[in-house]
Amino acid sequence: MSTTRILLVDDEPSLLAVLEPVLAAAGYAVSVASTGMSALAQVNDDRPDVILLDLGLPDMDGKDVIRSLRGLEGVPIIVISARHQEAEKIAALDEGADDYVDKPFEIGELMARIRAALRRHSRQPATFSAGPLAIDFATRIVSLDGDVLKLSPKEYELLRTLALSAGQVVTHKRLLAAGWGASATDTQYLRVYISLLRQKIEEDPADPEILLTEPGVGYRLAAPVG
C-alpha cells in the first residue's frame, strides 16, 4: 500500500516543529511549504493526498491558495487557522475547503479529521451520470449533454454530496453540513443554492427531473444510469 502524502502549508515554525514529526510518526509522508506560491508548486511536484493549509501566509491569503488548488487538484483541503471568525470559515469553505480546524487544536482531533477526509475521498467513485448530467469527481468537471457547466465551489459541493447518495434522500441537515458546516441551520441558504443548481442542470427548473425535492426532509438526485 502506498504511503499517504500530506502537504503542510504553514509558516509558523513552532507548529511545524510539532506537527511534522507527529504526522510522520503516524505513517504519513510529509512535505512542507511556508508560502502560498511554494505550496502551488509542490502540489504539482508531490501530488499530495491531503493538504493542511493555514490562511495567514506571508505572500498570499490562504483562500486564494484554495481557489488555485481547486483548479489543479481534487485532493481534500483541511484549513488549520487562527482566524476564528465565522465569515472567514464560510469564505474558506465556499472557495472549496473540505474542513476547517481552529488553532490551537488538539492533535487527536486533527488526525481524526485527516482520516475522515481520506475515507470520504477513497469511497468516492470516479464518475457519475444521471440522464444528461455527468460528473467527473477527479477533475471536478460537471457537464450537461456534453457541455461543461460552470459551478461555484458551493454548488459543486452540494451536487457532489447529492451524487454520492444518488437515488437516496439527503436531508437538509446533511446538505447544510456539507455546504456550510455542521452548525448551519438556516435552510434558506440551501433553497437558494438548490434553485441555482436546478437552473443549470434541469431542462425545466420548475419541473425538475434530476434534482428532486423530498418535502420537509431534503433533496434527492436521480439514480445513476446503469
C-alpha positions in Angstrom: 0.0 0.0 0.0 1.4 3.4 -0.9 2.2 6.0 1.7 -0.4 8.7 2.1 1.2 12.1 1.3 0.4 15.2 3.2 1.3 18.7 2.2 1.5 21.0 5.2 1.3 24.7 4.3 2.2 26.9 7.2 4.8 29.5 8.1 4.7 29.1 11.9 7.9 27.3 13.0 6.6 26.2 16.4 3.6 24.4 14.8 5.8 22.8 12.1 8.2 21.6 14.8 5.4 19.7 16.5 3.1 18.7 13.7 5.6 17.5 11.1 7.1 14.7 13.3 3.7 13.7 14.6 2.3 13.2 11.1 5.5 11.3 10.1 5.2 9.1 13.2 1.6 8.3 12.1 2.9 6.9 8.8 2.3 9.9 6.5 4.9 11.2 4.1 5.0 14.9 4.9 6.2 17.8 2.7 6.2 21.4 3.9 5.5 24.7 2.2 5.8 28.1 4.0 4.3 30.3 1.3 1.3 30.1 -1.0 3.4 30.1 -4.1 5.6 27.3 -2.9 2.5 25.3 -2.0 1.1 25.6 -5.5 4.5 24.5 -6.9 4.7 21.5 -4.6 1.1 20.3 -5.4 2.4 19.6 -8.9 5.7 18.0 -7.7 4.5 15.9 -4.8 0.8 15.2 -5.7 -0.4 15.1 -2.1 -3.3 13.1 -0.9 -4.3 15.7 1.7 -3.4 19.4 2.1 -3.3 21.1 5.5 -3.5 24.8 4.9 -3.0 27.9 7.1 -4.9 31.0 5.8 -2.3 33.5 7.1 0.5 33.0 4.7 3.2 35.7 4.1 2.8 36.1 0.4 -1.0 35.5 -0.2 -4.2 34.8 1.5 -4.9 31.1 2.1 -8.3 31.5 0.4 -6.6 32.4 -2.8 -4.5 29.3 -2.5 -7.6 27.2 -2.1 -9.1 28.8 -5.2 -5.9 28.0 -7.2 -5.6 24.5 -5.8 -9.1 23.6 -6.7 -8.3 24.3 -10.3 -5.4 21.9 -10.2 -6.1 19.1 -7.8 -9.0 17.1 -6.5 -7.5 16.4 -3.1 -9.1 17.3 0.3 -8.0 20.6 1.8 -8.2 21.0 5.6 -7.8 24.6 6.8 -5.9 25.0 10.0 -6.2 28.6 11.1 -6.2 31.1 13.9 -9.0 33.0 12.2 -12.0 32.1 14.2 -14.5 34.5 12.6 -17.5 32.7 11.1 -17.1 34.8 7.9 -13.6 33.5 7.4 -14.7 29.9 7.8 -17.6 30.4 5.4 -15.4 32.0 2.9 -12.8 29.3 3.0 -15.5 26.6 2.7 -17.1 28.5 -0.1 -13.8 28.5 -2.0 -13.6 24.7 -1.8 -12.0 23.7 1.5 -13.3 20.4 2.8 -12.9 21.1 6.5 -11.8 23.9 8.9 -9.9 23.4 12.2 -9.3 26.3 14.6 -5.9 26.9 16.1 -5.0 25.9 18.7 -6.2 22.4 18.1 -5.8 19.0 19.7 -3.6 16.7 17.7 -6.0 13.9 18.1 -8.8 15.9 16.6 -6.7 16.9 13.6 -5.7 13.3 12.9 -9.3 12.2 13.0 -10.2 14.9 10.5 -7.5 13.7 8.2 -8.7 10.1 8.4 -12.3 11.2 7.8 -11.2 13.3 4.7 -9.3 10.3 3.3 -12.2 8.0 3.9 -14.6 10.3 2.1 -12.4 10.6 -0.9 -11.4 6.9 -1.0 -15.0 5.9 -1.2 -15.8 8.3 -3.9 -16.5 6.8 -7.4 -14.6 8.1 -10.4 -17.7 9.4 -12.3 -21.4 9.8 -12.0 -24.1 10.1 -14.6 -27.9 10.6 -14.5 -29.7 11.4 -17.7 -27.8 14.3 -19.4 -25.8 15.1 -16.2 -22.3 13.8 -15.8 -19.7 14.4 -13.0 -16.0 13.6 -13.1 -15.1 13.7 -9.4 -11.3 13.6 -10.0 -11.4 16.8 -12.1 -14.5 18.3 -10.6 -15.9 18.8 -14.1 -19.7 18.8 -14.4 -21.3 18.6 -17.8 -24.8 18.5 -19.2 -25.3 16.9 -22.6 -21.5 17.1 -23.0 -21.3 20.9 -22.3 -19.2 21.8 -19.3 -21.1 23.7 -16.6 -19.6 26.5 -14.5 -20.5 25.8 -10.9 -19.4 27.7 -7.8 -17.4 25.7 -5.2 -20.6 25.7 -3.0 -22.8 24.5 -5.8 -20.3 21.7 -6.7 -20.1 20.5 -3.1 -23.8 20.3 -2.7 -24.1 18.5 -6.1 -21.3 16.1 -5.1 -22.9 15.3 -1.8 -26.2 14.5 -3.6 -24.5 12.5 -6.3 -22.6 10.3 -3.8 -26.0 9.3 -2.4 -27.9 9.3 -5.7 -31.3 7.7 -5.5 -31.5 8.3 -1.8 -32.9 11.2 0.2 -30.2 13.6 1.5 -31.5 15.6 4.5 -31.4 19.3 4.9 -29.1 18.9 7.8 -26.6 16.8 5.9 -26.6 19.2 2.9 -26.2 22.2 5.2 -23.2 20.5 6.9 -21.7 19.8 3.5 -22.0 23.4 2.4 -21.8 25.5 5.5 -20.5 23.3 8.3 -22.1 21.2 11.0 -23.5 24.1 12.9 -25.5 25.5 10.0 -29.3 25.5 10.4 -30.8 28.1 8.0 -32.4 26.2 5.2 -33.0 29.4 3.2 -29.3 29.3 2.1 -29.8 25.8 0.9 -33.0 26.6 -1.0 -31.2 29.4 -2.8 -28.4 27.1 -3.9 -30.6 24.3 -4.9 -32.5 26.7 -7.1 -29.3 27.9 -8.7 -28.3 24.3 -9.3 -31.6 23.5 -10.9 -31.3 26.4 -13.3 -28.0 24.9 -14.5 -28.8 21.2 -14.6 -32.5 20.9 -15.4 -34.2 21.4 -18.7 -37.2 22.8 -16.9 -36.2 24.0 -13.4 -39.9 24.4 -12.5 -40.4 20.7 -13.2 -37.2 19.1 -12.2 -36.3 15.5 -13.3 -32.8 15.2 -11.9 -32.7 17.2 -8.6 -35.8 16.3 -6.8 -37.4 17.7 -3.6 -38.5 15.4 -0.7 -40.8 17.8 1.1 -39.9 18.6 4.7 -36.9 16.2 4.5 -34.3 17.2 1.9 -33.4 16.5 -1.7 -32.6 13.5 -3.9 -30.6 13.2 -7.1 -31.9 10.8 -9.7 -30.2 7.4 -9.6 -27.2 7.0 -11.9 -27.6 5.5 -15.3 -26.7 1.8 -15.5 
